Amino acid sequence: MIAEEYSHIKLTPSLSNQEGKTITFITECVKKTCVSCKKALNQPNLKLPLNENKYTQIFVEQVEVFLKSHPNIGVKNQYSDTFNRTKGIPDFYFHKVEEGVHNEPLMVWEAKILTTSFPKKREKEYVIGNKNNGGIERFKTQTHGKGQKACGLLGFVENEDFNYWNTTINNWIKDLAITNKNWQTDEVLVNMEYNTDFCVLKSIAHRAQDDMNITHIWLAIQ
């Protein structure tokens, strides 16, 4: 089990020396969850279609299965920022479990549906939205992830394939880099791992004062 593989990780409030290992553990946990989540989404008793919140709810339930044998880390739906007072609420987050202490999140995640059936005004929502509600956009503007160096974007791929979305999203980012000074071409997504059920990509988000590393994990649900 993934939690057992990383059971040697000893978390501290600052995560100073273990931060990289903790982010790796969380990323591996999300990857492992994709297969079980896909199975849960194929239950015949689910009432379709599902929206973003319902997809995320089911996904987080499955993440909890992997974390049961690793009690130092928990996962919850939606994070209200109690430290930096940002108004954005990421879709789910990982946190250190410690009695009597409320810690900053270890890693926050936004979730987006990747589908060609969105209306025109929402088609680029994975990247940018009409009201600063694009997935990557929220991290760039620090609506999500303020004070953090690494965050995640979970994509539920309803149609087309991973290559289509990688190319399409990168073209959107390249177009933005031409017309919007806040975007740069080196913010495109880089493919790290592909298989039948999920893929992993990485990108960097330039913010006003620093940069953020974003892990993108896409789950094929069709």
N, C-alpha and C positions, 0 to 999 in steps of 0.2 A: 504494500500500500504506500502511496506517495508520502503520507505523513510519517510512516516508519522510516522511509529512506532519508528523511531530513530531521529525524528525532534528535540528532546531536546538536541542533541549533539552540543556543542559549540566548534568549532575547533580553536586551536591556532597555530601559526607557529611552536612551539616546540612540540605540542601534548603531553606535559609532563604528565598531569593527565588524559587526554582523549584518549591516544593512544590505550589502550585496547578496549575501546568502539568503537573507529573508525574502528579498524581491525575487530571487531565483526560485525559492520554494513556492511562493505565491503563484508565480507564472506557471510552474510545473503543475500546481494544483488545478489551476484554471484549465490547462491543457487536458489533464486527466479527466476533468469533469465533463468535457465536451461529449465523450462517448456515452456516458450514463445519462446526460441531459437529452441527447438525441433520442435515446431509448424511451425516456419519460415522455418526450413530445410526441411519440408515435402511439401513445395509449389511445385505444379506440373510444374511450369515454370522454375525451376532451372536447369541449365545444369550440370549434374553429369559426372564424380565424382568431388568432391570439394577437394581442397588441404588445408593444415593447415592455410594459410593466409586467404582463403575465409571463412572457418569455423569461424575463429577468427573475421573477419570483421562483419559477421552476428551476432555473439554473442555480440560484443561491441555495435552494433546498438540497440540490445534488452536491454542491461544494461542501456543505455541512457534513455530508457522509465521509468525505476524505479527511476532514479536520477532527473527527471524533477521537482519533488516536493520537492527536497532537494538540493537547489541551491548552498550550500557550497562545494559540492563535484562534480567533473567532472571525466570523463573517456575518454581516448584517445587510439588509436592504436599506438603502438611502442613508446618507450621512449629512446631518445638520452640523455645520461648522461651529464648534464651541470654543475654538482657539483663535481663529483669525476673523471671525464674523463675516465671512463671505456668504453671499445670499444663495449661491448655487447649491443644489443638492444632488451629488453624484448618485448613480443608481445603486451601487453597492460598494462595500468597503471591507477591508481586513483590518483587524485591530488586535493588539496585545491584550490577553486576558489576565488581569491582575486584581486581586481583591483589594478594595479600598482605594483604587487609583483609576482615574479616567485619563487614558492616554490619547495622544493624537493618532490618527489612523496610520497604519503601516503602508497602505496603498489604497487609493480610491480608484474606482472604475466607472466609466460611463458605458451605457449600452445603446446600440442603435440597430435598427432593422435596415438591411441592405436589400432594396427591392426596386424594380423598375416601374412599379405600379403607383409610386408616390405622385401626387400632382406636381406640376412644373415648379411651383414655388418652394417645394420641399425636397426636390430631387437631390440636392447637394448637402443635405442635412448632416451627413456623416462628417463633413468638413466644415461647412459654414451655414448659418441660418439667417432668417429675417430679423430675429431679435436676439442676436448674440447667443443663439442656442444650438449652434453646430457642435458636433462632437469634439473635433480637434480645436475648434475655436474657443470653446469653454476653457480648455487647458491653457491656450495661448493668452487669454485675457485674465487668467487666474480666477475665473468664476468657480472653477474646480481646481483643486490641487495646489492652492497657495501654500508656499513653504515646503513643498515636496519636490524631489528631483525626478521621481519616476512614478508614472501613473499608467492606467490601462484603458483600452477601448475594446469592448466586446461587440462583435458584429454578428447578427443573426441573418444569414444569407438565405433569403426566401426564393430567389431565382437567379439565373445566370451562374457563372462559376467564379472561382477565386481569381483567375487570371483576368477575367472581365473587370472585376471590381478593383483590382490592383491598378490596372491600366486606366480605368475611368477616374478613379480618385486622384491618381497622380496627375492626370491631365487637368483636373479641376485646380489642383494646387499650383501647377505650372501657370495656368491662366491667371490665377489670383496674384502670383508673383509679378506678373506684367502690369496689372492694374492697381494693386494695393501694396503700398510700401511696407505693410506689416507682415507680409508673407514673402518667403524666399524659396527658390527652387530646391534647396537642399533639405526642405521639409517633406519631401516625397517619401512614400513608404518603401521600405526595402524588404524583399521577401527573405525569410529566414528558414521556413519549414512548411512544406505542403504535404498533405495526405488526403485521403478520401473524406474524412469527417471534419477536419479543421485545418487551418493554416495559421502561421505565426509570422507577423511582420513587425518591423521596428521603424520608428521615425523620431526625429527631434523636433520639438516645438520651441521656436524662439519667442521668449517673453521680453517684457520691457527691461528687466534687470538681469535675467539669467535665462538658461535653457532648461527644458524638461525632456526627459526620455520617455517616449510612449511605446508601450507594448500593445500591439493589435492582435487579437485572437478572434478569428472568424469561424463560426460554426455553420456548416451546411445543414440546413433543416429540411430541404426539399426532398 
